[in-house]
Amino acid sequence: MLILASASPRRKELLENLGYKFECLVADTDETLEKGIDGYNAVYELAYRKAKTVAAIKPDGVILASDTVVFCDGEILGKPNDRADAEKMLRRLSGKKHTVYTGVCVMDGEKCERLVSAAEVEFYPLDDALIEWYLDTNEPYDKAGAYGIQGKGSVLVKKIDGDYFTVMGLPCAEVFRALKKFQILPE
């Protein structure tokens, strides 16, 4: 049985669209990171911790865990704490390039497959009116970097170099290949 260790509606939708049958189980995982860690190593570690935590609860399942961060100017931008934090993040990303990292861990007992996918995203310059409009949509508050590329946040993005689904939070093609190694295929 495939278990998605995530509450993300985007990850759930992507797996469903691929045809996987799974259940969701979210466990409380320590997401504290060492100071100064880069985006790649952060998601590599966090996806593993999430998988390990859920595997302890469901040892008979194949666990799929994932984590996504935005990395800009040497700093990780996670989910914003509030409107002011989201505004600060959007202003920071305005007119610049940043990297989105999504880490994935698939675990079944002792067998473990880990990967990190990265995509470079460039934002248009954002004026005050656009930032305020986007903040009013309530879309930015549960997303790394305070934006969702698949929704209204798409108007912020000038260019993407890499896997679109990495920016959404689940690199589908890589996840398919990882799950196949565990004999988990879509129906």
N, C-alpha and C positions, 0 to 999 in steps of 0.2 A: 504494500500500500504506500502510495506517495503522500507525503505530508509536507505542505507548504508552511514553513516557519515564518509567517508574515501576516500582518493585518492589512497590508497594502491592497486597496481595491484594484490598483493598476496591475500589480503582479498577478493577482487572482484572475483578472480579466484576460491578461496575456496568456496564461496557462490554459484557461478555458478555451480561448480562441484557437490554440494549438491542438486542442482535442484531448488534453490530459484529464484523467479522473483523479481527484485528490481531496484531501481534507485539510483544513487550516488549523493550525495550533500555534498560538503565540505564547511564549514563556518569558518570564522576567529575566532579562540578561543584562549583566553589567556591561555598559557601553563606555566606560571610562577608558580613555586612551592616554598613552604617554605624551607628555608635552612635546610639541614640535614634530609629531609623526606626520608623514606625508599621506596624501589621499590614497595612493595605491596600497600601502601597508595597512592603513586604517580599515579599508573595506575588506581586505584579505583576512584580517584578524577578526573583525566584527561578524562577518558571515560565518566564520568557523565557530565563534562563541555561540551564536544563535543556534546553529545546527547541533552543537554539542549539548546545549541546554535542552532542546526539544527531544533529542535522541535519548536523553536520560529519562524522559517521561514516556516516550514511545519507542522502546528499543527494538521493536519488531518492524518498524517502518523505514522507508527510504526517505530521508529528510532532505528537503531543498530549502536552503536559507540564502538570503541575499541582503546586501546593504549598499546604499548609494550615497556618495558625497560629491559636493562641488568643491574643487580646489582652485583657488584664485590667489595670486600674489603670495604663494607659499603658505596659505592658510586654508584650513578646512571650513567650509560653510555648510553646516548641517541644516536642520529644520529651524526656522525662526521661532523665537520665544513669544513674540507678540508683533503687533503692527509696526512699531518703531524699529524692531530688529529686522523685519522683512524689508522695510524701506531702506534701511542701511545697506542690506545685502544687494538690493536692486541697484542702488546708486553705485555701489562698488563694482558691479558687473557691467554697468552702462558703458557701451562703446568699446568693450574690451573682450579679449578671449579668455576662456577658462577651460579647465578640464573636468569632465564628469567621470568619476570612477564608480563602477558597480562590481562588487565582489560577490562571488557565488560559491557556496559549498554544498556538495551533495555527499551525504553520509549514510552508510548502511553498516552498522556494527563497526568493525575495524577498518573497513574500506572507506576511503575519503578522497574526493576529487575537489580541488579548489582552483578557482580561476579568477582573474580580474580583467575586465574589459574597460577600455578608456575611449572617450570621444572628446574632441575639442569643439567647443561651442563659442561662437562669436555673437555678441549682442549688438544691436543697433544702439546708438546714443539714445538715452531715454530722457524725455523732458518731464517736468513736474506733473503735468496733466496726465501723461501716460502712466506714470508711476502711481499716482493717486487712483486713477481708474482701475488699474490692475489690483491694487490693494483692496479696493472696494468689492472686487469679485469674490473675495474670500478664498481664492484658489491657492495663494502662495503659502498658506500657513502650515500645511502638512507635507511640504516638499523641501528636499535639500536645495539650498541656494535660493529659496523663496520663489521658485517658478516651476510650472509644469509645461513641458514642451508640447504635450499632446492636447492641451486645452487652449484657453485664452492666452496663455503665456507664449504660444507660438508666434504672436506678433512681435515679441521682443527679440527673437532669434534671427540674425542676419545669415548665418552660415553654420553648418555642422560638418565636421570631418570625423567620420567614424560611424558606429552603429547607432542609429536612431533609438533603438530599443534599450541600449545601454543608458541613454539619457532618461528614458522612462523608468528605468529601475530593474530591468531584466533582459539581458542580451539573449534573445530567443534562440538564435541559431547555435550559440555556444551551449546554452542550457540543454537544448535538444540532444546535442552530441554527448554532453556529460551524462544525461539521464540514460541514454542508449547504452553506455558502459555498465549501467546497473540493470539492464534489461527492462527499463521503463520506457514504454513507447506510447504515443497518443493512440486513442481509439478511433 
